[in-house]
C-alpha cells in the first residue's frame, strides 16, 4: 500500500478548500481512498487557509494531522514556511509563481512553479488559480488524472455555483498543460506491479 499526504496552503479567497475537495473527489472516483481535512483562520479574506488531503491505494491509516507531507500546493508565501519545514525530503511542491514571493528555500524538494493565477485570469477566471495548480499537480506527479479532476470540478460545487464548473475544469486543463514533463511519480510501485501483471 502507498499513501500520499498533501498539504495545500494559501490565504482566504484563493480557493484552497475547494481545491482540496476537488482533489479528494477526483481520487475517490479513481477507486483510491481519500481523506480531506480543512483548516481555517478567523478571517474570511487574508487569513491563512490550509488543507490536508491524504490519498492511498488501500484503506488509509495516516491521521488527518500529517507531520511529513509528501506533496504540497503553495498558493501564497505568507504561511508557507511551516509547511516547508515539515515536508518530506524529495517531496514535490506546486508553487503559484504569480503570487508567491521568492521560492521554497529547501534544496531537497522538487519545486514546480506555474503562473497559476495569471493563467486563470487569462481564462477569465481570476479566482481559479488553485484549479490551475491542481492540473499542474496531476501533470507533475500523476497522483490523479486530469480527467478525474475535470469531472470532480462539477461535483464539488453547490447547485447555486454550478455555473463555475466549466471554467474551473478549463483552469485545471490549463494547469495540466503548463507542465511539460512528469517531475516525480506518485505511485511508482503500483505502476510497476501493473506493468509486470500486463507482461511488460
N, C-alpha and C positions, 0 to 999 in steps of 0.2 A: 504494500500500500504506500502511496505517496500523498502527502498533503502539502499544499502551498498556502501560506498565510500572507496576505497582502494588506498593506496599510495605505489608506487614502487620506490625504491631509490638505487643508486649504483654509479659506475663510468663508464665513457665511455668505451665501448668494452665488457661490461658484458651482453649485450642483454636485457637491461631493457625496451627499447622501443618496441622491438619485443615481449617480454613477455606481455606487456600491450595490444598490438594489438591482440595478440592471445587470451587473456582473454576476451577482448571485443567481438571478433568474436564468441567465444565459447558461451558467454552469449546470444548473438543475435540469435544464432542457436537454442537455447532452448526456444525461444519466450520471453526472457527477454529484457527489454530496456537497452541499454548500451551507454556510452559515454567515449571516451578516449581522454586525453589531455596530450601531452608530453612537457617536458621542457628540454632544452639542455644548457650546458655550452659552452664556446667558444673553448674548445679543443676537438679533435676527440677521444683522449685516455687520461685517467687520470683525466679528469674534471668530475664534478657531472652531472648525468643524472637522471631525475626523471620523473615519470608519474603518473597521476591520472586516475583511472578507476571507474566510477560510474555505478552500476548495480541496476535495480529496477524491481519490478513485474508489474509496470504500467508505464505510461509516466513520465519521470524524471522531477523533479523540482529542484534538487540540482545543483548549479552552478559548473563550472569546477574548480574553485578555492575553494577547500574544506578546511574548517578550522578545522574540527574534524573528521579525518578518522576513520572508523570502523576497518579496517584491513590494513596490510602493508606487503610488502616483503622487507627485508633488505639484499641487496647483499654485502654491504660494510659498514664498521663502520664510514668512514670518514665524510659522510654527513648525518648520521643517527640522530644526536642529535635534529635537528629542527623538524624532523618528529615525533620523540618520544615525544617531548614536546607537540605536538598538538593532539596526539592520544586520542580517547575517552576512558574513563575508561572501562575496560573489553574487549577492543579491542584485536584482535589476530594478532600476528606478526610471519611471517615465516622468520627465520634467516639462512643465508648460513654460517654454522659453519666452513666451510673450509677457509673462507676469513675473516669473521667478527671477530675482536678482542674484547675480553670481551663479554658482553651480555647486552641487554637493562636493564637500571637501575630501571625503574619503576616496582613496585611490583603489580600494578593493571592491568597489561597486561597479556594476555595469550601468552606465547612465545613457539614456536615450532621450535627447531633447527634441521636442517638436513645438512649433509655434501654434499651440493649440487654440488659444483664444483668438489669435489673429485669423486662423483658418476658419474658425466658427463664425467670426464676424464677417468674413468674406462670403460666407454662405447665407448671410442674413440672419444668423442665429447667434447673436452676441453672447448669450449665456450658455452656449453649447460647448465651451472649451473642455469640460470634463468628459463629454461624449467623444470628443476628438482623442483625448488621452486614452480612453478605453479601446478605441480602434487601434491606436499605436501599441497598446499593451498586447492586444491579440496578435498583431504582426510580429512584435519583438520576442514574444515568449511562446505563443501557441497555447496559452493557458485555457482559452476558449476560442471558438471560431468566430470570425467576424459575422458570419450569417446568424449565429445564435444571439449575438449582441444586437444585431439589427432587429431581429424578431422580438427580443426582450424589450427593446426601446418602446414598443407599443404596449406591452403587457403591464409594465410598471406604472404607467400613468393613470391617474384617476380619470373618470369619464369627462370631467369638465376641463381637462387639459389634453384630451386625446388629439387635438389638432396639432400638437407639437411632436407627435410620434414620427412623422415623416422627416421633419427637419432634424430630429435627434439621430435617426437612422442614417441620414446623409452625413451628419457630422462624424459618426462612427466610421463610416466607409472612408471619409476623407482622412481621418487619422490613420486608418489602416494603410492607406496608400502613401502616407508620408514616410513610412518606414521601409527602407529599400530591402533589408535582409534581416533574417532572424538573428537576434543578439544572444539568446540562450534558449534552451529547450525546457519547457515546464515539466514535461512528462517523459524523460529520456528512457527510463526503464520500461514503462508501459509501451512506448513506441517500439523499443527493441523486441519485446515479447511478441507484439503484434506482427512484426516483420518475420520473426522466426516461425510463428504459427502459420504464416502465409507461405512459408518456404522460400523467403527471400535471403 
